Amino acid sequence: MAKTRIHMGLERDQAERIRQHAERAGMDVSAYLVHAATRQMAESDAMEEQFAEVDALIARAERAADGLPAEPAPELTEQERREVEEALEFAHGRDRHSRPPGHAG
């Protein structure tokens, strides 16, 4: 198989770190970069495959939502508003005093 060259521009310190890592792995820089890129592509392919059904579900939901009429959001009761705020605080990892968990006040 014919080989193709790819020209890359790197910062000097990046190039040196790659060279050092390749040397420790017992590889030349080209083989090391091909190995790293191939491994990354395999991981990406596996993730895309793993989440393909979820991605398709999201795409279908977005298409369905695009067809819905725009209606103003209903007003929340005070209790609903507090529940939403608590859920957002929980999702953002904050306690009732706006501190990240594990931090003293």
C-alpha positions in Angstrom: 0.0 0.0 0.0 1.3 3.4 -0.9 2.0 5.7 2.0 0.7 9.3 2.3 2.6 12.0 4.0 0.9 14.5 6.3 2.6 17.7 7.3 2.0 19.0 10.8 3.0 22.2 12.5 3.7 21.8 16.2 5.0 24.0 19.0 8.6 23.1 19.8 7.6 21.8 23.3 4.8 19.7 21.9 7.1 18.1 19.4 9.7 17.4 22.1 7.1 15.8 24.4 5.8 13.6 21.5 9.3 12.6 20.7 10.0 11.6 24.3 6.8 9.6 24.6 7.5 7.8 21.3 11.0 7.0 22.5 9.7 5.6 25.8 7.2 3.5 23.8 10.1 2.2 21.6 8.6 3.7 18.5 9.6 6.4 16.0 7.5 9.5 16.1 5.5 8.6 12.9 4.6 5.2 14.3 3.7 6.7 17.7 1.4 9.3 16.2 -0.3 6.8 13.9 -0.8 4.5 16.9 -2.2 7.3 19.0 -4.5 8.5 16.2 -5.7 5.0 15.5 -6.5 4.3 19.1 -8.4 7.6 19.4 -10.4 6.8 16.3 -11.3 3.4 17.6 -12.5 5.0 20.9 -14.5 7.6 19.0 -16.1 4.9 16.8 -17.0 2.8 19.8 -18.6 5.8 21.6 -20.5 6.8 18.5 -21.8 3.3 18.2 -22.7 3.1 21.9 -24.7 6.3 21.7 -26.2 6.0 18.2 -29.6 5.1 19.5 -29.6 8.0 22.0 -28.4 10.4 19.3 -31.2 9.1 17.0 -33.8 9.5 19.7 -32.6 13.1 20.4 -32.7 13.9 16.7 -36.3 12.6 16.4 -37.4 14.6 19.5 -35.8 17.7 18.1 -37.6 17.3 14.8 -40.9 16.7 16.6 -40.3 19.7 18.7 -39.7 21.9 15.7 -43.2 21.1 14.5 -44.9 22.1 17.7 -46.5 25.5 17.9 -44.7 28.1 20.1 -46.7 28.6 23.2 -45.8 30.7 26.2 -44.6 28.7 29.1 -47.2 28.4 31.9 -46.6 30.4 35.1 -45.1 28.3 37.9 -46.6 28.2 41.3 -44.3 29.2 44.1 -43.8 25.6 45.1 -42.9 24.6 41.5 -40.5 27.5 41.3 -38.7 26.4 44.5 -38.6 22.8 43.2 -37.0 24.0 40.0 -34.4 26.1 41.9 -33.5 23.1 44.1 -33.2 20.8 41.1 -30.9 23.3 39.4 -28.8 23.8 42.6 -28.5 20.0 42.9 -27.5 19.6 39.2 -24.9 22.3 39.6 -23.5 20.7 42.8 -24.5 23.5 45.1 -26.2 23.3 48.6 -28.8 25.6 49.9 -26.1 28.2 50.8 -24.7 28.3 47.2 -21.5 26.4 48.2 -20.1 23.5 46.3 -20.5 20.3 48.3 -17.7 19.7 50.8 -16.9 23.4 51.3 -17.3 25.1 54.6 -19.1 28.4 54.8 
